[in-house]
Amino acid sequence: MDYLQDIIKEIGEEFTTLASEITEVEQYVDTGSYIFNGLCSGSIFGGVSSNRITAIAGESSTGKTFFSLAVVKNFLDTNPSAYVLYFDTEASITRSLLESREIDLSRVVVVNVVTIEEFRQKALKAVDIYLKKSEDERKSCMFVLDSLGMLSTEKEITDALNEKQVRDMTKSQLVKGAFRMLTLKLGQANIPLIVTNHTYDVIGSYVPTKEMGGGSGLKYAASTIIYLGKKKEKDGTEVVGNIIKAKTHKSRLSKEVGSKCRELSRQPVGVRLAISLSNRLSLVIVETMACRTANHVCNDRFLRNIQRSRLVEKVCARCVESPKSLFAASASPVSPYASVRSVRL
């Protein structure tokens, strides 16, 4: 042991320690949705990791920014002194949007970035400033990049200004280099990074396959990658919303195979959700609209199909804390995006 201590003293620094002294306490940031918590961490009371990179990828209008802002709101609500650096590449973050989500505007810094090089430089500077402070002066911080797919490169802009019709072959290497520099520094500083990204259809695959853009840099750097998909939800011939499907493509914190959830969004009468995890949890649907009948039996097609999958009970939002309910009141508040309780079979 003295020999190891000598090695640590000679080559070590602040972040060099014996394996037996590594802290194993994993901390999470609540996403605002019990279902999304379970998908990211394996526990409906977990969430995204507090010191790792989480990627949310999907096609257009699948709620990537929606989920990111939900994580930001819960992060700020949980930590009254925390702040967020929101790197916006789509000019989609407005004052009215943040106010509609009840996010504290005084603790959110919106940084507009155009190129990968610009994001890399500003993010590294912010982390270095954070690490130079003493641990007592450090306040909880979160980074959000929305989105990686819209970042350009200096070469692409220069070629466009010079009217060169050539393809930029350096983007994937720049993305990989940026995350190669940021991943360990963010982990040392305990700063979570939420990255949204676009997906595209893989041409020539035997079955329909989605793939993230930007190369393999984010695939290796992210600890959790969630793929979002959608399809229309119809009531007869009327389109009443989108069913947003989320699937764990990669995870170091939960099971990947068979971990998927789906969310009915943009529904005028309420938000309804269902999830199927591979850890044999029976998740109960809590409808966010008023009960249609006194005995809480709903005639909705979506919930009736879920009832056939042997979920035990459903209650309305007003009755979820009722003593007659199967569920005891939990420490976590009922989320407006997903109100779910779990019961072991």
Secondary structure, DSSP 8 states (H G I E B T S, - for coil): -HHHHHHHHHH--TT---GGG------EE--S-HHHHHHHHSSTT--EESSSEEEEEESTTSSHHHHHHHHHHHHHHH-TT-EEEEEESSS---HHHHHHTT--GGGEEEEE--BHHHHHHHHHHHHHHHHHS-TTT---EEEEEE-GGG-B-HHHHHHHHTT-------HHHHHHHHHHHHHHHHHHHT--EEEEEEEEE-TT-SS--EEESS-SHHHHH-SEEEEEEEEEEEETTEEEEEEEEEEEEEESSS--TT-EEEEEES-TT--EEEEE-TT-EEEEEEESS--SSTT-----HHHHHHHTTT----EEGGGTT-TTSSS---SS---SS--EEEEE-
